[in-house]
Amino acid sequence: MHSVTAFGGPQGHLGMMMKTFVEKRRDVTKEELLEYVSFCQMLPGASSTQTLTLIGYKRGGISLAVATLIIWILPACILMGLLSFVVSKIGTANLQTGLFQFIQPMAIGFLAYAAVKTFGISVNNLITRIIMVSATIFTFFLFKTPWVFPALIILGGIATNFSSNRIPEKEKIRPKQIRWTNIWLFVLIFLVAGYLSETARKQEWQNRKAYNLFENFYRFGSFIFGGGDVLIPMMLDQYVVRPTAPKFANGSQNIIKIDKSELLTGAGIVRAIPGPVFSIASYTGGIALKKEGTISQLLGCVIGSVGIFLPSALLVLFFFPVWQNLKKFIVVYRALEGINAVVVGLISGSTLFLLKDISLLGFDGVALLNIAVIAGTFLILKFSKIPAPVIVLFCLLLGFIC
């Protein structure tokens, strides 16, 4: 249910996770969810996907973590993959997205709710207040800078180590088994994908685009900090700008080249569907191989989906047990206070950043509806037991009517 109703990107997803998995289902506590979010912000890849994977890991180990990952990404990847076929058939000009016009205001309401809930947990003294305010300011002004999130988290962890108040309980944290297979598999796939991609390029293999595509997305998923706001510009550079470079002027038919309008259409639509923003890889993979035939286009959708999400899963499932073991050390334990305060700042800063792109001051019908959706979403989440999917359906209906 979360997979098909979690609109609004990673910011909106956090508010829905708080409502669904903390308050309704009680799969994790508020503190655990905040820790998962903090930890995933320090890793490259899809942070909301990694957070949900950890919820599954906590409840049922590796098997449930993998099942959670698949269930979470599947609806979005299918929708975006289908979109690549639609765009191939009818073009970008004929797509209408008015149905989703109130999704971003709704996501802001969810995000504001998450900010209020996490504030009461993590901000309770002078240093955490200073850290939160600083993180809010830096997030607002540097929201699209890839390294701002991990950098703030590291600085927040350092700041609270100047206090000697927090001492970990020795019996609180049990050693976690580290699965070295995950990190070795991650490295092996990275090396093999790079070798095959480069060999296919040099030798002009007939199906080299498929090898290149997997290497591209696996590399993106391995190194991207900042989520979809960083992934989309990287894809624009890889598939729109680079193919026009002088060294490709000989007109090689095996260069992956995508029309800018097609890629930007996918970038717009992905924010209006439920699920992870990284599912745009499914769309891009399909568009990249559309000229090779229907089967190849379908293969491109699969390659994009697997390539972008696989490194995120391998990294989070390897490093989380390492992180759990490190928490028994005083330095890391004290750092958690600052890290959690930074996360509250990230949420608050993201709320303000998204607000600036919403029409609120026009004093027209759209502005008033945006304000009503934001306030209504927040109030319903805070003071009622109405499920999050109902709010989503109402906002979609409102967009359809208006």
SEDRENVEX-665228 format. One record per residue (C-alpha): residue number from 1; residue in three letters; z, y, x. Coordinates in nm, 2 decimals. Layout:
BEGIN
NUVO  seq  type      pz      py      px
NUVO  NUM   ALA       Z       Y       X
...
This chain:
BEGIN
NUVO  seq  type      pz      py      px
NUVO    1   MET    0.00    0.00    0.00
NUVO    2   HIS    0.08    0.24    0.29
NUVO    3   SER   -0.26    0.16    0.45
NUVO    4   VAL   -0.46    0.27    0.14
NUVO    5   THR   -0.24    0.58    0.05
NUVO    6   ALA   -0.14    0.73    0.39
NUVO    7   PHE   -0.36    1.04    0.38
NUVO    8   GLY   -0.33    1.35    0.61
NUVO    9   GLY   -0.35    1.21    0.96
NUVO   10   PRO   -0.06    1.12    1.19
NUVO   11   GLN    0.15    1.43    1.08
NUVO   12   GLY    0.13    1.33    0.71
NUVO   13   HIS    0.18    0.96    0.80
NUVO   14   LEU    0.53    1.03    0.94
NUVO   15   GLY    0.66    1.18    0.62
NUVO   16   MET    0.53    0.88    0.43
NUVO   17   MET    0.68    0.63    0.68
NUVO   18   MET    1.01    0.81    0.63
NUVO   19   LYS    0.99    0.77    0.26
NUVO   20   THR    0.86    0.42    0.24
NUVO   21   PHE    1.00    0.23    0.54
NUVO   22   VAL    1.33    0.41    0.58
NUVO   23   GLU    1.45    0.51    0.24
NUVO   24   LYS    1.27    0.27    0.00
NUVO   25   ARG    1.24   -0.05    0.20
NUVO   26   ARG    1.50    0.01    0.47
NUVO   27   ASP    1.29   -0.18    0.73
NUVO   28   VAL    1.42    0.06    0.99
NUVO   29   THR    1.68    0.34    1.01
NUVO   30   LYS    1.61    0.71    1.04
NUVO   31   GLU    1.73    0.69    1.40
NUVO   32   GLU    1.50    0.39    1.48
NUVO   33   LEU    1.19    0.55    1.33
NUVO   34   LEU    1.26    0.87    1.53
NUVO   35   GLU    1.30    0.67    1.85
NUVO   36   TYR    0.97    0.49    1.78
NUVO   37   VAL    0.79    0.82    1.72
NUVO   38   SER    0.94    0.96    2.04
NUVO   39   PHE    0.84    0.66    2.24
NUVO   40   CYS    0.48    0.64    2.11
NUVO   41   GLN    0.43    1.01    2.19
NUVO   42   MET    0.47    0.92    2.55
NUVO   43   LEU    0.19    0.66    2.54
NUVO   44   PRO   -0.18    0.71    2.52
NUVO   45   GLY   -0.36    0.59    2.20
NUVO   46   ALA   -0.30    0.61    1.83
NUVO   47   SER    0.06    0.71    1.78
NUVO   48   SER    0.10    0.65    1.41
NUVO   49   THR   -0.06    0.31    1.46
NUVO   50   GLN    0.17    0.23    1.74
NUVO   51   THR    0.47    0.34    1.53
NUVO   52   LEU    0.38    0.11    1.25
NUVO   53   THR    0.32   -0.18    1.49
NUVO   54   LEU    0.67   -0.13    1.62
NUVO   55   ILE    0.81   -0.15    1.27
NUVO   56   GLY    0.64   -0.48    1.23
NUVO   57   TYR    0.76   -0.59    1.57
NUVO   58   LYS    1.12   -0.50    1.48
NUVO   59   ARG    1.11   -0.70    1.16
NUVO   60   GLY    0.92   -1.01    1.27
NUVO   61   GLY    0.83   -1.00    1.64
NUVO   62   ILE    0.48   -1.02    1.79
NUVO   63   SER    0.32   -1.21    1.50
NUVO   64   LEU    0.42   -0.96    1.24
NUVO   65   ALA    0.34   -0.67    1.47
NUVO   66   VAL   -0.02   -0.79    1.50
NUVO   67   ALA   -0.04   -0.86    1.13
NUVO   68   THR    0.09   -0.51    1.06
NUVO   69   LEU   -0.16   -0.36    1.30
NUVO   70   ILE   -0.46   -0.54    1.13
NUVO   71   ILE   -0.35   -0.45    0.78
NUVO   72   TRP   -0.30   -0.09    0.87
NUVO   73   ILE   -0.63   -0.03    1.04
NUVO   74   LEU   -0.85   -0.25    0.82
NUVO   75   PRO   -0.90   -0.03    0.51
NUVO   76   ALA   -0.98    0.28    0.71
NUVO   77   CYS   -1.21    0.10    0.95
NUVO   78   ILE   -1.40   -0.06    0.66
NUVO   79   LEU   -1.44    0.28    0.48
NUVO   80   MET   -1.56    0.46    0.79
NUVO   81   GLY   -1.79    0.17    0.88
NUVO   82   LEU   -1.94    0.19    0.53
NUVO   83   LEU   -1.98    0.56    0.57
NUVO   84   SER   -2.20    0.51    0.88
NUVO   85   PHE   -2.44    0.31    0.65
NUVO   86   VAL   -2.42    0.58    0.38
NUVO   87   VAL   -2.50    0.86    0.63
NUVO   88   SER   -2.78    0.65    0.77
NUVO   89   LYS   -2.94    0.62    0.43
NUVO   90   ILE   -2.89    0.96    0.26
NUVO   91   GLY   -2.81    1.19    0.55
NUVO   92   THR   -2.51    1.43    0.60
NUVO   93   ALA   -2.62    1.70    0.36
NUVO   94   ASN   -2.58    1.50    0.05
NUVO   95   LEU   -2.21    1.41    0.10
NUVO   96   GLN   -1.96    1.58   -0.13
NUVO   97   THR   -1.59    1.59   -0.03
NUVO   98   GLY   -1.43    1.81   -0.30
NUVO   99   LEU   -1.22    1.52   -0.41
NUVO  100   PHE   -1.01    1.56   -0.10
NUVO  101   GLN   -0.96    1.93   -0.10
NUVO  102   PHE   -0.59    1.91   -0.16
NUVO  103   ILE   -0.51    1.63    0.08
NUVO  104   GLN   -0.42    1.86    0.37
NUVO  105   PRO   -0.18    2.07    0.16
NUVO  106   MET   -0.02    1.74    0.05
NUVO  107   ALA    0.00    1.63    0.42
NUVO  108   ILE    0.18    1.95    0.50
NUVO  109   GLY    0.43    1.88    0.22
NUVO  110   PHE    0.50    1.54    0.37
NUVO  111   LEU    0.53    1.68    0.72
NUVO  112   ALA    0.78    1.95    0.60
NUVO  113   TYR    0.98    1.68    0.44
NUVO  114   ALA    0.99    1.48    0.76
NUVO  115   ALA    1.10    1.79    0.95
NUVO  116   VAL    1.39    1.85    0.72
NUVO  117   LYS    1.50    1.48    0.73
NUVO  118   THR    1.48    1.45    1.11
NUVO  119   PHE    1.65    1.79    1.17
NUVO  120   GLY    1.97    1.66    1.03
NUVO  121   ILE    1.96    1.36    1.25
NUVO  122   SER    1.87    1.51    1.59
NUVO  123   VAL    1.96    1.87    1.60
NUVO  124   ASN    2.33    1.92    1.60
NUVO  125   ASN    2.43    2.13    1.90
NUVO  126   LEU    2.31    2.44    2.10
NUVO  127   ILE    2.09    2.26    2.35
NUVO  128   THR    1.91    2.05    2.09
NUVO  129   ARG    1.85    2.37    1.89
NUVO  130   ILE    1.70    2.54    2.19
NUVO  131   ILE    1.48    2.24    2.27
NUVO  132   MET    1.36    2.21    1.91
NUVO  133   VAL    1.27    2.58    1.88
NUVO  134   SER    1.09    2.57    2.22
NUVO  135   ALA    0.90    2.26    2.12
NUVO  136   THR    0.80    2.42    1.79
NUVO  137   ILE    0.66    2.72    1.97
NUVO  138   PHE    0.47    2.53    2.23
NUVO  139   THR    0.34    2.28    1.98
NUVO  140   PHE    0.21    2.56    1.76
NUVO  141   PHE    0.02    2.74    2.03
NUVO  142   LEU   -0.09    2.43    2.23
NUVO  143   PHE   -0.15    2.19    1.95
NUVO  144   LYS   -0.49    2.08    2.07
NUVO  145   THR   -0.39    2.05    2.44
NUVO  146   PRO   -0.38    1.68    2.51
NUVO  147   TRP   -0.08    1.67    2.74
NUVO  148   VAL    0.15    1.90    2.55
NUVO  149   PHE    0.33    1.62    2.35
NUVO  150   PRO    0.42    1.39    2.64
NUVO  151   ALA    0.50    1.69    2.86
NUVO  152   LEU    0.74    1.83    2.61
NUVO  153   ILE    0.91    1.49    2.56
NUVO  154   ILE    0.97    1.45    2.93
NUVO  155   LEU    1.10    1.81    2.97
NUVO  156   GLY    1.33    1.75    2.67
NUVO  157   GLY    1.47    1.43    2.82
NUVO  158   ILE    1.54    1.61    3.15
NUVO  159   ALA    1.71    1.90    2.98
NUVO  160   THR    1.98    1.69    2.81
NUVO  161   ASN    2.06    1.51    3.13
NUVO  162   PHE    2.25    1.82    3.24
NUVO  163   SER    2.51    1.72    2.99
NUVO  164   SER    2.76    1.44    3.06
NUVO  165   ASN    2.87    1.39    2.70
NUVO  166   ARG    2.66    1.08    2.61
NUVO  167   ILE    2.75    0.75    2.76
NUVO  168   PRO    2.58    0.43    2.65
NUVO  169   GLU    2.79    0.14    2.52
NUVO  170   LYS    2.73   -0.15    2.75
NUVO  171   GLU    2.72   -0.40    2.46
NUVO  172   LYS    2.49   -0.19    2.24
NUVO  173   ILE    2.16   -0.28    2.41
NUVO  174   ARG    2.06   -0.64    2.47
NUVO  175   PRO    1.80   -0.71    2.73
NUVO  176   LYS    1.45   -0.76    2.58
NUVO  177   GLN    1.20   -1.01    2.71
NUVO  178   ILE    0.91   -0.84    2.87
NUVO  179   ARG    0.57   -0.99    2.80
NUVO  180   TRP    0.38   -0.94    3.12
NUVO  181   THR    0.07   -1.10    2.96
NUVO  182   ASN    0.01   -0.79    2.76
NUVO  183   ILE   -0.02   -0.55    3.06
NUVO  184   TRP   -0.23   -0.80    3.26
NUVO  185   LEU   -0.46   -0.85    2.96
NUVO  186   PHE   -0.49   -0.48    2.92
NUVO  187   VAL   -0.59   -0.43    3.29
NUVO  188   LEU   -0.82   -0.74    3.29
NUVO  189   ILE   -1.01   -0.62    2.98
NUVO  190   PHE   -1.04   -0.27    3.13
NUVO  191   LEU   -1.19   -0.40    3.45
NUVO  192   VAL   -1.43   -0.65    3.29
NUVO  193   ALA   -1.55   -0.40    3.03
NUVO  194   GLY   -1.62   -0.15    3.31
NUVO  195   TYR   -1.80   -0.40    3.52
NUVO  196   LEU   -2.02   -0.53    3.23
NUVO  197   SER   -2.10   -0.18    3.11
NUVO  198   GLU   -2.21   -0.06    3.45
NUVO  199   THR   -2.41   -0.38    3.52
NUVO  200   ALA   -2.58   -0.35    3.18
NUVO  201   ARG   -2.67    0.01    3.26
NUVO  202   LYS   -2.81   -0.06    3.61
NUVO  203   GLN   -3.00   -0.36    3.51
NUVO  204   GLU   -3.12   -0.22    3.18
NUVO  205   TRP   -3.00   -0.51    2.97
NUVO  206   GLN   -3.16   -0.53    2.63
NUVO  207   ASN   -2.83   -0.51    2.45
NUVO  208   ARG   -2.66   -0.27    2.70
NUVO  209   LYS   -2.56   -0.03    2.42
NUVO  210   ALA   -2.31   -0.27    2.29
NUVO  211   TYR   -2.15   -0.32    2.63
NUVO  212   ASN   -2.14    0.06    2.69
NUVO  213   LEU   -2.00    0.12    2.35
NUVO  214   PHE   -1.70   -0.11    2.40
NUVO  215   GLU   -1.63    0.03    2.75
NUVO  216   ASN   -1.64    0.38    2.61
NUVO  217   PHE   -1.39    0.32    2.33
NUVO  218   TYR   -1.16    0.10    2.53
NUVO  219   ARG   -1.14    0.38    2.79
NUVO  220   PHE   -1.08    0.64    2.52
NUVO  221   GLY   -0.80    0.43    2.37
NUVO  222   SER   -0.64    0.38    2.71
NUVO  223   PHE   -0.62    0.74    2.82
NUVO  224   ILE   -0.62    0.97    2.52
NUVO  225   PHE   -0.30    1.17    2.45
NUVO  226   GLY   -0.30    1.39    2.14
NUVO  227   GLY   -0.47    1.16    1.88
NUVO  228   GLY   -0.79    1.24    1.69
NUVO  229   ASP   -0.79    1.60    1.79
NUVO  230   VAL   -0.87    1.49    2.15
NUVO  231   LEU   -1.07    1.18    2.06
NUVO  232   ILE   -1.34    1.37    1.86
NUVO  233   PRO   -1.42    1.62    2.14
NUVO  234   MET   -1.44    1.34    2.39
NUVO  235   MET   -1.69    1.16    2.17
NUVO  236   LEU   -1.89    1.48    2.13
NUVO  237   ASP   -1.91    1.51    2.50
NUVO  238   GLN   -2.00    1.14    2.55
NUVO  239   TYR   -2.26    1.10    2.28
NUVO  240   VAL   -2.39    1.45    2.21
NUVO  241   VAL   -2.37    1.65    2.53
NUVO  242   ARG   -2.41    1.40    2.81
NUVO  243   PRO   -2.74    1.24    2.68
NUVO  244   THR   -2.90    1.59    2.72
NUVO  245   ALA   -2.81    1.61    3.09
NUVO  246   PRO   -3.11    1.64    3.33
NUVO  247   LYS   -3.05    1.29    3.48
NUVO  248   PHE   -3.13    1.14    3.14
NUVO  249   ALA   -3.45    1.35    3.09
NUVO  250   ASN   -3.67    1.05    3.16
NUVO  251   GLY   -3.62    0.94    2.80
NUVO  252   SER   -3.44    0.61    2.85
NUVO  253   GLN   -3.42    0.43    2.51
NUVO  254   ASN   -3.09    0.27    2.60
NUVO  255   ILE   -2.88    0.58    2.62
NUVO  256   ILE   -2.64    0.61    2.33
NUVO  257   LYS   -2.71    0.94    2.16
NUVO  258   ILE   -2.57    1.07    1.83
NUVO  259   ASP   -2.68    1.37    1.64
NUVO  260   LYS   -2.40    1.64    1.64
NUVO  261   SER   -2.41    1.68    1.26
NUVO  262   GLU   -2.36    1.31    1.21
NUVO  263   LEU   -2.06    1.30    1.44
NUVO  264   LEU   -1.90    1.61    1.28
NUVO  265   THR   -1.95    1.46    0.94
NUVO  266   GLY   -1.75    1.16    1.04
NUVO  267   ALA   -1.49    1.39    1.19
NUVO  268   GLY   -1.45    1.57    0.86
NUVO  269   ILE   -1.45    1.26    0.64
NUVO  270   VAL   -1.20    1.07    0.85
NUVO  271   ARG   -0.93    1.33    0.77
NUVO  272   ALA   -0.98    1.28    0.40
NUVO  273   ILE   -0.94    0.90    0.39
NUVO  274   PRO   -0.62    0.70    0.42
NUVO  275   GLY   -0.52    0.54    0.75
NUVO  276   PRO   -0.55    0.63    1.12
NUVO  277   VAL   -0.78    0.91    1.24
NUVO  278   PHE   -0.89    0.67    1.52
NUVO  279   SER   -1.09    0.48    1.26
NUVO  280   ILE   -1.36    0.73    1.33
NUVO  281   ALA   -1.45    0.49    1.61
NUVO  282   SER   -1.58    0.24    1.35
NUVO  283   TYR   -1.81    0.51    1.20
NUVO  284   THR   -1.93    0.63    1.55
NUVO  285   GLY   -2.00    0.27    1.66
NUVO  286   GLY   -2.21    0.21    1.35
NUVO  287   ILE   -2.40    0.54    1.39
NUVO  288   ALA   -2.46    0.46    1.77
NUVO  289   LEU   -2.64    0.13    1.69
NUVO  290   LYS   -2.80    0.22    1.36
NUVO  291   LYS   -3.15    0.22    1.51
NUVO  292   GLU   -3.10   -0.14    1.63
NUVO  293   GLY   -3.09   -0.28    1.28
NUVO  294   THR   -2.83   -0.37    1.01
NUVO  295   ILE   -2.66   -0.65    1.21
NUVO  296   SER   -2.63   -0.44    1.52
NUVO  297   GLN   -2.50   -0.15    1.32
NUVO  298   LEU   -2.23   -0.37    1.17
NUVO  299   LEU   -2.15   -0.50    1.52
NUVO  300   GLY   -2.12   -0.14    1.64
NUVO  301   CYS   -1.85   -0.08    1.37
NUVO  302   VAL   -1.66   -0.38    1.48
NUVO  303   ILE   -1.69   -0.29    1.85
NUVO  304   GLY   -1.57    0.07    1.78
NUVO  305   SER   -1.27   -0.05    1.59
NUVO  306   VAL   -1.16   -0.32    1.83
NUVO  307   GLY   -1.23   -0.11    2.14
NUVO  308   ILE   -1.02    0.19    2.03
NUVO  309   PHE   -0.71    0.01    1.89
NUVO  310   LEU   -0.68   -0.28    2.13
NUVO  311   PRO   -0.54   -0.08    2.42
NUVO  312   SER   -0.29    0.10    2.20
NUVO  313   ALA   -0.15   -0.23    2.08
NUVO  314   LEU   -0.13   -0.39    2.42
NUVO  315   LEU    0.04   -0.09    2.58
NUVO  316   VAL    0.30   -0.04    2.31
NUVO  317   LEU    0.39   -0.41    2.29
NUVO  318   PHE    0.43   -0.42    2.67
NUVO  319   PHE    0.62   -0.10    2.73
NUVO  320   PHE    0.86   -0.10    2.43
NUVO  321   PRO    1.07   -0.39    2.56
NUVO  322   VAL    1.07   -0.21    2.90
NUVO  323   TRP    1.19    0.10    2.72
NUVO  324   GLN    1.46   -0.09    2.54
NUVO  325   ASN    1.59   -0.23    2.87
NUVO  326   LEU    1.59    0.11    3.03
NUVO  327   LYS    1.81    0.26    2.76
NUVO  328   LYS    2.12    0.10    2.91
NUVO  329   PHE    2.09    0.34    3.20
NUVO  330   ILE    2.28    0.67    3.15
NUVO  331   VAL    1.99    0.89    3.25
NUVO  332   VAL    1.76    0.74    2.99
NUVO  333   TYR    2.03    0.72    2.72
NUVO  334   ARG    2.11    1.09    2.76
NUVO  335   ALA    1.74    1.18    2.76
NUVO  336   LEU    1.71    1.04    2.41
NUVO  337   GLU    1.90    1.34    2.27
NUVO  338   GLY    1.65    1.58    2.41
NUVO  339   ILE    1.35    1.36    2.32
NUVO  340   ASN    1.45    1.33    1.96
NUVO  341   ALA    1.50    1.71    1.94
NUVO  342   VAL    1.15    1.76    2.08
NUVO  343   VAL    1.01    1.53    1.81
NUVO  344   VAL    1.17    1.75    1.54
NUVO  345   GLY    1.00    2.05    1.72
NUVO  346   LEU    0.67    1.86    1.73
NUVO  347   ILE    0.69    1.80    1.35
NUVO  348   SER    0.79    2.16    1.28
NUVO  349   GLY    0.52    2.30    1.51
NUVO  350   SER    0.25    2.08    1.35
NUVO  351   THR    0.36    2.20    1.01
NUVO  352   LEU    0.31    2.56    1.11
NUVO  353   PHE   -0.02    2.48    1.29
NUVO  354   LEU   -0.17    2.31    0.98
NUVO  355   LEU   -0.05    2.59    0.75
NUVO  356   LYS   -0.26    2.84    0.93
NUVO  357   ASP   -0.58    2.66    0.83
NUVO  358   ILE   -0.48    2.65    0.46
NUVO  359   SER   -0.57    2.94    0.22
NUVO  360   LEU   -0.23    3.07    0.11
NUVO  361   LEU   -0.26    3.45    0.10
NUVO  362   GLY   -0.58    3.49   -0.10
NUVO  363   PHE   -0.39    3.53   -0.43
NUVO  364   ASP   -0.67    3.33   -0.60
NUVO  365   GLY   -0.66    3.00   -0.78
NUVO  366   VAL   -0.72    2.79   -0.47
NUVO  367   ALA   -0.44    2.96   -0.28
NUVO  368   LEU   -0.19    2.92   -0.56
NUVO  369   LEU   -0.28    2.55   -0.60
NUVO  370   ASN   -0.24    2.50   -0.23
NUVO  371   ILE    0.11    2.65   -0.24
NUVO  372   ALA    0.19    2.45   -0.55
NUVO  373   VAL    0.08    2.12   -0.38
NUVO  374   ILE    0.28    2.19   -0.07
NUVO  375   ALA    0.60    2.29   -0.25
NUVO  376   GLY    0.56    2.02   -0.52
NUVO  377   THR    0.51    1.74   -0.26
NUVO  378   PHE    0.81    1.85   -0.07
NUVO  379   LEU    1.04    1.88   -0.37
NUVO  380   ILE    0.92    1.55   -0.52
NUVO  381   LEU    0.99    1.37   -0.20
NUVO  382   LYS    1.33    1.53   -0.15
NUVO  383   PHE    1.47    1.52   -0.50
NUVO  384   SER    1.30    1.23   -0.68
NUVO  385   LYS    1.22    0.86   -0.64
NUVO  386   ILE    0.85    0.90   -0.73
NUVO  387   PRO    0.66    0.67   -0.48
NUVO  388   ALA    0.44    0.84   -0.22
NUVO  389   PRO    0.12    0.68   -0.36
NUVO  390   VAL    0.16    0.85   -0.69
NUVO  391   ILE    0.17    1.19   -0.52
NUVO  392   VAL   -0.15    1.10   -0.33
NUVO  393   LEU   -0.33    0.99   -0.65
NUVO  394   PHE   -0.23    1.31   -0.83
NUVO  395   CYS   -0.37    1.52   -0.54
NUVO  396   LEU   -0.69    1.33   -0.55
NUVO  397   LEU   -0.72    1.38   -0.93
NUVO  398   LEU   -0.64    1.75   -0.89
NUVO  399   GLY   -0.92    1.78   -0.63
NUVO  400   PHE   -1.16    1.59   -0.86
NUVO  401   ILE   -1.08    1.82   -1.16
NUVO  402   CYS   -1.10    2.14   -0.95
